[in-house]
Amino acid sequence: MSALPSAEDVAEEITGPAPPGSRRPRVPWRAWTRRWRARHPGAARALSVTVTVLAAAVVLAALVMPDSVARLGPAAFVRLPAEAVVGAAVLLALPHRPRVAVAAVSGVLLGAVTVLDALDMGFGQYLGRTFDVVLDWSLLGDAESYLEDSLGRPAALAAVAGAVVLVLLALVLPALSLVRLAGLLARHPGPAHRATLVAAVVWITCSALGLRLTDVPVASDRTVSALRTQAHRIADTLRDEAAFRKTARTDAFGNTPPGQLVPDLRGKDVIFTFIESYGRSAVEDPGIAPGVDRTLDARTRALAKAGFHARSGWLTSATYGGSSWLGHSTTMSGLWISNQQRYRTVMASDHLSLTEAFRKTGAYQTVGVMPGVQKGWPEQAWYGLDKVYDAFQLGYRGPKFSWSTMPDQYALQQYQERVHARPPAAGKSRMSLLILTSSHQPWAPVPRMTDWDRLGDGSVFGPMAAAGDDPADVIADTARSREAYGRSVRYSVTALTEWLERYGTDDTVLVFLGDHQPIARVSGGHASRDVPVSIVAKDPRILDKTDAWHWTDGLRPAHDAPVWRMSAFRDRFLRAYGSTPHPRKG
């Protein structure tokens, strides 16, 4: 192909040489391109055909783009979209200016649907669900914060910039492509009408016969289906928001007098602990479970030697792969909090949290240890916590472990020194809420257990973090992610149970559970939402209260152990330990 002439060369051919000392007149773009096409007709035709083919490929790909990675294969793109047939017929019927406008607007709309399909893919891979166009935009900011905390600010900024460029291209390219294809149809109306009619007959035939390529229908209406699905999702979200507000106002224990809340735990040191991403896959997935199960069994034996015994079951989490706060609030509220709007509704309500129930008795001081909290946390009021230690109040001077601000072992040691080792106010017991973070993705680097007496201000972890895996390498490798995830769970479980073995007393009651399964890339595309839950205590009367639950002895729940919805835990726990329901109606 001949090289394109310079603007100066074309200007000279069109306007002649410029007078000495003067600037050559500016040549319009159209004049420049017309001149070049006249000089190089073969190259112009080849370039025009190439651009047209690319435009058609862009539009076709956008029209049949699936919304899940599982369906993202060659067969998904070898389809005949009904929208293309109808669109061609409409464009052929329009005069020039309306045709260009309709093509441009339709292209932008098609690009928006493509962006939503991509978001569905991403959310499916990481959170095991589709993107909610009403509620989930705020999570994109959380994703940026996660990248910054995990990979550093330069990498996060690069990722955000890349995402913005891709979104702009997704909106602009289909619009430009459709405008070009509309112009092609207008220049060749006869062949275009015949081709549109043939395509319509082929589509109707393929649809009527149910013809499929591998497992994909040849006749596609993917874009229309996507728009219809999004409309249903929006309507469902708005209806759910209104219905849930009424549900949150109803509470089986909303009017229970303080003296009738958890009377059977008076005098006990009660600790609720969430282990990040501790899901059923960690205990049962063949590629992850062997190491985790050995750890759970070994720690069960070690705790038994120290006089502690455990029972374990399963809870089905309201979230998957992330949004841990939904799992925390579901467990503590007794409500199914599966999206951000429900979370905001509950946080603004006076619905009784399990932790608030202890504070409400007047017999407990309540405290939270939240090494993952790095900004204001107004939720403290709803949780009923008298005092919260966040990431900046635990005295840590060591390195971050990717997203995790500090190793779990250090956070537990600080809990011991700042809270557990100090006696509560006279006549009171203590209830604590701990959120451990070392098993948070991307699981690199993963800390290792060290001598409890050498933890100090956390500087001891410096060499350990420096020698660990690079988060970027682990994120990009599924096999390494799965192996590192298993190590992180083993570490967190070991740190928590060693703390209990070392510092637990006859009055300690530990309840610990996962908040959700790890991302789908690690847990598998068809993994359940179940997480393990365990209760550990020395006093046999504590575990006797759970006899009716039929949980498994030890820290490892059996495969057939009972499975409850996570939202059932609050009421079952309150009833098991003597609380009397006094409902409050919505």
N, C-alpha and C positions, 0 to 999 in steps of 0.2 A: 504494500500500500504506500502511495506517495506521501511524503511528509507534508504536514499542513504548512502553508505559507505564513509568513509573519504578517501581523497587522500592517506593518509599514509597507511590505511588498504589495499587499492588496490595495492599500490606500493610494499608492503611487500609480497602480494600474487604473484605478477608478477616477482619481482626481488629477492625475498628472503630477510631475515633480513640484515640490513646494518651492516657492520663491525664496531666494537667499534671505536669511535672517527671520523668516516667518515660520509658524507652526503649520503643519499639514492639517487640513480639515479632518474632523473625526468621522470615521466611516461607520455607519449603522451596522449592527450585528447581522441583520438579515442580508444586507448587501454583501457583507463579507462572506457569509455562508453560500449565497447564490453564486458568487464569483468562484468560490472554491469548488462547488459542485459542477459548475460549467467546465472548469479546467480538468477535473478528475472524476468523470462520471462513474467509472467502474468502482473506484474507492468509495464514492458517495453512496452508491447503491449497496455495497457490501456493509458499510457502516450503518445505513438506514435499516437494512434487514436485521443486523445484529441487535441494534437498539430495540427494534420492534419485538424480536424474539425474547429478549431479556424482559421487556415490559410485560409480555404475555406470561412469562414464567413467574414474574413477581405477583401478578394478579391471581394466577392459578394457585400458586403456593399459599397466598393469603386466604383464598376462598376455601381451600380444603385443609387448612392447617388444623391438626387435632389439638385437643386441650390437655393431653397427658403424654408423658414420655413413653409409656407402654405402647401407645398407638402411633408413635413417631417412627415410621418406617417407609421404605420406597412405595409400598402399595397405597399408602395414605395419599400420595400425591399423583397417582395414576388414576384419576377419577374425573368424571364429567360433572361439573357443578351446575345446578339448575340456575343459580344466581347469574352465571355468565350468560346463559341463554336468554333469560328474561332481560338482563341488563343490555345485551346487544340489541334486542328488539326495541327497547325503550329509546336507546341512543339513536337508533336509525330513524325513529319517528320524530325526533326533535330538530328544530332549526339550530343554526350554528351556536349562537350565544347560550341558549338554555342547555344545549348539549355539553358544551364545555363546563358550564357551571355544575350540572348534574354529575358529570364525570369526576370533577374535582372533589365535590362534596362526598360522593360515594366512595372515592378513594380514601379520603380521610377517615370516613366511618369504617371502611374495611381495615385500615391500619389500626384503628382503635380496637376493633375486635381481635386483631392479631396480637396486640399488646396484652389484652385480657387473657387470650389463650396462653401466651407465654407466662403470665402471672399464675394461671391455673397450674401450668407445668411445674413452676418453681414451688408453689405452695404444696402441690402434691408430693414432690420429692422431699421437702423438708418438714412439712406440717401434716401431711397425710390428709389434706382436704383441699377444696377449691378456694379461690380468692373471692372474698365478699366485697363487692364493689361499693357497698355502703359503709362498712365498718373497718376494713383492713388497710386503708391508706396510711393510718398512723403507724402500722407495723413496718412500713418501709423505712421510716426514720429509725425504728429499733434495729432493723437490719443493718443500716449504715453504722449505727453505734456498735453493733456486734462486730462488724468488719474492722472498725477502728480499734476496738479493744483487743481483737484477736490477731490482726495482721499489721496494725500500725496505721497512723493517719495518712501517710502517702499512698499506701495500697488502697485504703478506703476511699480517698479522694479520686484515685484513678478509676476505681470500680464505679463510683457514682458518675463520674464524667463519661465513662464508657456506656453506662446504662442510659444516660440522658441522650447521648448521640444515637444509640440504637433506637430509642423511642422516637426521636425526631425522624430518623430514616424510615421507621415503620409507618409513620404518618405521611411523610412526604412522597416516598417512592411509589406506593400504590396510587396516590393522586396523580402524579406525573405520568405514571404508566397508563392509567385509565384515560387520561386526556389524549395521550398519543394513540391509543387503540381506538378511541372515539373518532379521531381525525382520520384514521385508516378506514374505518367503516364508512364514513361520509364520502371519502374519495372513491370508494368502490362499492356503491350501493347494491348493484345487481348481484355480484358474487356474495356480498355480505348477507343479503336477504336469503339467498339459497342456502348458504352455510348455516345460518341461524335456524332455518326450517329443518334442515337435516339433523342438526344437533338436538333440536327439540324432540324430533321423532326418536332418535337414538336414546335420549334420556328417558322418555316415557316407556320405551321398550325395555330398557335395562331395569327400570324401576318396577314395571309390571312383572317381569320374570324373576326379579330378585337376584340378578346376576352379581356375583361377588368375585373379587380378585383376592386370593387367599381368604382372609376373613373380613374384607372391607367391601361394602357395596360400591359398585361402579357408579351408580347414579347418586350424586351427592347433593345435599341441601345443608351443608355444614354451617355456613354463615347464618342462614335464617334460623337454624336450630340453636346456634350459639346466642343470637339475639333474644330468641324466645326464652332460652334457659336463664339468661341474665335478668330478663324482666320478671320471671317467676322468683328468682332468688331475691330480687329487690323487694317484691311484694311480700315474700315470706319473712324477710328480715324485719320489715316494718310491722307486720302482724305479730311477729314474735316479740318485738320490743314492747308493744302495748300489752300483750298477754302476760309477759314476764313481770312487768311492774305489779300486776295484781298478785301473781304468785309470790313475789318477794315480800308482800305485805302479810302473807299468811305464815304463821310460825307455830309449830307444835309446842315449843317451849317459850314462846314469846312473853307469856304472862306468868311463868313459873317463879315463885318467890325465891329469893336468894338462898334461904335455908333448905330448899328442896332441890338444889342443883349439886350434882356430884357429891352427895354426902359420904359415899363409901370411899372417897379418895382424900378425905380430910386427914391432914398430917403427912401426906405423901409429897414427894418432890417429883412433880410430873413434867416430863420433857417430850415435846412433839418435835420431830426432826424430819425434814424432807431432804432426800438425796437426789440431786439433779439427774434427770434422765435415767433413773434406775427403773427399768421396765422389765416386762416378762421375758423379752429377748435375752436379757443378761443371764437369766436363770435357765432358759430352755432352748435357745438357739444353738444348734450343734457346733457352730463355729466360734461361739463366744462363751457358752455356758460351762464347759468343763473347768476352766480356771476359776470362774465365779463360784460355781457350786463347791469346789474344793475349799475355797475361802469361807463360804457360808458354813460348811460343815465343821471346818477347823475352828471357826470363831464360836460356833455353838458349843463345842466341847470345851473351849477355853473359858467361856462364860459359865458353863456348868461347874467347872472346877472352882470358880469364884463365888458360886452359890446362886447364880442367875439362871433363870429358865425362860424360854420363849415359846410363843405360838405365832403362826404366820398364815396369811391367806392372800387373796387377790382383790384388788379394787380396779374397776374400769374407769380410767381417767377421762375427764371432760375435754382434754386436749391431747395433742400428739406431736412429738418432735420439737416443741417449743412452747412459748407463751406459758411459762411455768406458773405465773401468778393465777392463771385460770384453774390449775390443779390445786394450788394452795387454798384459794378461796372456795372452791367446790367442796373440798374436804372439811373446811372449817364452818361453812355456812349451812351445809345440808341441802344446797340448791345446785342444780345443774348449770354451771356457769361456763358455757362453751364458746362465748364470743366477747368482744370488748364492750359491746353495749350492755350486755348482762352484767359484766364486771362493774362498769360504772354505776349501773342501777343499784347493785348491792352495796357498793362502797358508800353510796349516798344515803343508804337506808339505815334503819335501826334493827334490822334482822339480826338475831343473836348469833354471834360466832362462837365456836367451841372455846376459843381462848378467852373471849369476853365472858363466857359463862363462869370461868374460874374467877376472874376479877370481880364479877358481880356478887359472888358469895361473900366478899369481904374477908375471906379467910386466906386469900392468896395475894402475894406480890407477883406481878406478871412482867416478863422481860423477853425481849427478842434479840437475837444475834443474827445479823444480816450482812455477811461479807460481800454479797452481790449488790447491795444498795449503795449507789454512788451519787445520789441526789436526794432532794426532799422526798419524804415518803408519807404523804398525808393519810395513807391507809392505816397507819398506826392506831388512829382513833377507833376505826371500825374493829380492828383486831383486839382492842382492849388491852394494849400493852402499856404498862406504866413507863417503861424505859426501853429504848432500842439502841443497840450498838451497830452502827453501819460500818462500811469499809474504812472510813477515816477515823474511827474511834477505837480501833483495836490495836493501835501502836505498831502496825506492821511496817518494817523497813526493808523487807526482802523484795525480790523481783515478782512481777506478775507471772502467772502461768497462763499465757494467752488471755482468754476472756476472764478467767478466775483471778480475782484480786489477790488471793492468798491461798495457800494449801489448807485443806480441811483440818489437818492435824493442828496447825497453828491456831485456826479459829476456835477449835475445841479447847485448846490449852488456854487461850484468852478467856473463853467462857468460864473455864474452871477458876482462873485467877481473879477475874473481875466480878463473877456472879456466884458460881456454885460453891466456892470455898468460903464465901462470906455468909454469915447467918442472915436470914430475912428478918424483917421487923418482928418485934415481940408478938407472940401469939399467932403468927402467920406462917404458912408454907409458901412454896414457890412453884409457879408454872412457867415454863420456858418454851419459846418457839425458836428453833434453829433452822436456818436454810443453808445447807452445804452446797458448794459450787465446783469442787474440783472435777466432777464428772460432767461438766458442761462442755459441749462441743466447742472447738474442734479437737479436743483431747490431745493437745500437744502444746508444750511438753507436759507430761504427767508426773506429778511429784512422787517421791518415794517416802516411806516411813523412815523416821530418824529417831534418835534418842529423845524422849520427851523432856529430859532435863537439860538438853542442849538447844532447845528451840529459841530461847532469847527473844530478840526483836524480829526474828525471821531472816536475818542475814545469812544464816547457815544454808538457806535454800539457794543462794546465788549460783554456786557451781553446778548444782543439780539442774537449774533452769537453763543455764548456758549449754550444758551437755545434752539437753533433751532434743526431741524432734522439732523441726520447723513446722509451724501450723500450716503454712502454705503447701508443704509437701504432703501432709496428712489429709488435708481437705480434698486434694485432687486425687487421692488414691483410696478407693473403697475398701480394699483389703486391709490397708494400714489403718484406716479409720475404725474398722471393726475390731482389730486387734488392740488398738489404743483405747477404744471405748471400754473393752473388757478390763483392761488394766486399771482404768480410772475408777470403775465401779469397785473393783477389788480393793483399791486404795481407800476409797471413801468408806466402805463397809468396815475395813480393818481399822481405820482411824477412829470411827465412831465406837466400835465395840471394844477397842483397846482403851479408849477413854473411859467407857463404862466399867470395864474390868479394873481399871486403875483407880477410879475416883467414885464409882457408884457406891451407894450405901443401902442399908436394909430398907429404906423408905423410897428409893429411886424407882420410878416407873417410866420406862422409855418406850415411846411409840415412834417407830420410824417407817417411812414409806418412800416410794418414788413419786415424782410429780407427773411424769409422763414417759412414754417410750422414747428412745432416741429417734433421730430422723429416719425416714423410710429407706434411705440409701444404706443405712446400717442395720435397721431392724427387719428390712424386707418389705416389699410392696403390699403384702397381705397380712402383715403382723397385726395382732389385736392391740387394743389400747390398754391392756391390763398392766398393772404395776404391783410388785410385792408390798405387803404391809406386815409389820411384826410388832408385837407387844412383849417387852422384856421386863422382868421384875424378880426380886428375891422373895417377896412375900407371896406364898402360894395362894392366898385369898384373892390376889389381884387377877391371876390367871383363871382361878375357879369361876370368876364372874363371867368368863367368856366361854364356858363349857357349851352353851347352846349354839355357839357360832360354828363349832366343829372345825376349827382351824387345825393346821398341822403343827405338831410339836417341833421346836427348833426354828432356826432362822430361814430355812428353805421351804417355802410352801410346796406341797405336793401338786402334781399336775391337775388332779381332780379336787383340790381344795376349793371351798366355796368362793364364788366370784360375786361381789356386790358392785353396784354402781358407786362410784366415789361419793356421790351425794347422799348415800345411805349411811355413811360412816358416822356423821355427827349424832344423829338420833339414836343409833344402835349403841354408840359409846355412852351417851348420856343415860340411856335406860339401863345399860348393864351396870353402871356405877351409881344406881339409886335415884336418878333424877326423875321427878314427877312431871308429866306433861300438863301444861296449862295453856291450851291453844289461844292464839290471837288470830282473829279472822281478818282477811284482807278487805 
